[in-house]
Amino acid sequence: MNQTDLVIKQATDSWNLYITRINKLLDTLTDEQLSKDIAPGRNSGMYLLGHLAAVNDAMLPLLGFGPLLHPEMEDIFVEKPDKAVELPASQTIREYWKQTCEALSNHFSKMTVDGWLSRHNSISETDFQKEPHRNKLNVLLNRTNHLSYHHGQLVLLGSAGSE
Amino acid sequence: MNQTDLVIKQATDSWNLYITRINKLLDTLTDEQLSKDIAPGRNSGMYLLGHLAAVNDAMLPLLGFGPLLHPEMEDIFVEKPDKAVELPASQTIREYWKQTCEALSNHFSKMTVDGWLSRHNSISETDFQKEPHRNKLNVLLNRTNHLSYHHGQLVLLGSAGSE
């Protein structure tokens, strides 16, 4: 394995690690726990899970993998804040999360180094020539941190002492 | 810039981005706000900031940059949970955070690609031969996610609607 292969593998391993951590947490949380707000007056766990799923979903077109799986979810979980509209059923949100994780995992497994270093779909060819760091890997690194950010909030729904 | 240089730069840029985001948040929080618990019965913001600083500090020996700046802080902010002992003064914790960020930033600016891909100090030469991903870059990726995780909690101390 050459240096670049190694580094890309580390970045995808890191993504998988944080997906696994969130899944472990989700397994311990009942729908009732997950429906609570993470702190008084803040987002509910269910909204945050739907938000993470919708952000996963949006990675599909952004990384050139295909269209959104559930375009109707973007409005609920990205455009609108929590409590603006009624959320879909708990089971639907949990399924949406699983489905988007699986879709990304399938696509990630087929990616090459050159693929990861190619431009993502919200930058033009011209701009990418000047800013080669605006590649698909950058989306992966940012979204991994985005998972961790909300993971740090979701743990607040579990028993104290585990944060 | 070759592919590996680019990827390493993206990883260090990502670290810097999340440090900047936390600093921006810290600028908006008074000591009083930062001393509050992030949610009922959870860690205080001041403990979390000290924890992030102590984890930064521990990166110095782990990455071979030198000894801990403040060994006495490890016990308070890593070994012990919040509320086990009285915390240092707010100003001391804020300074500790700045100091460790600056120390890391100085060392990071001198690192080469080969340096990032060399083993960190909690793996032996022999094990590293079998597990080359246990390099310094891995520490950076993990710690960047660790920053994001607690950043997601620290934002709960600010005004609602910003999480």
Interface residues (C-beta under 8 A of the other chain):
Chain A: M1 Q3 T4 L6 V7 I8 K9 Q10 A11 D13 S14 Y18 I38 A39 P40 G41 R42 N43 P81 V113 L117 P132 H133 N135 L137 N138 L141 N142 T144 N145 H146 L147 S148 Y149 H150 H151 G152 Q153 L156 A160 G161 E163
Chain B: M1 Q3 T4 L6 V7 I8 K9 Q10 A11 D13 S14 Y18 I38 A39 P40 G41 R42 N43 P81 V113 L117 P132 H133 N135 L137 N138 L141 N142 T144 N145 H146 L147 S148 Y149 H150 H151 G152 Q153 L156 A160 G161 E163
